């Protein structure tokens, strides 16, 4: 393998590691993890998330903003309601692995 090819592979590996670390950092917050778990069951509006998770509005809004900014969820507006759904298949796959190892026992 040439030095140039090794550098390209290293750069790709570093970039991939950065992406994975960013995802894991987002998932490492309990409230965000709970939100993603609920949203993985199907589209939910803010009121539904607040009621089923007992996360108060300021914290809920802050954590949903983080998930939206990291492109892990997408939104849809219907009247005054904002609905959230998953938008990142990698995050959903990671959530499935976590579910299998921690929740299905």
ABEGO torsion letter per residue (X at the ends): XBAAAAAAAAAAAAAAAAAAAAAAAAAABAAAAAAAAAAAAEBBBAAAAAAAAGBBAAAAAAAAAAAAAAGABBBBBBEABBBBBBABAAAAAAAAAAAAAAAAX
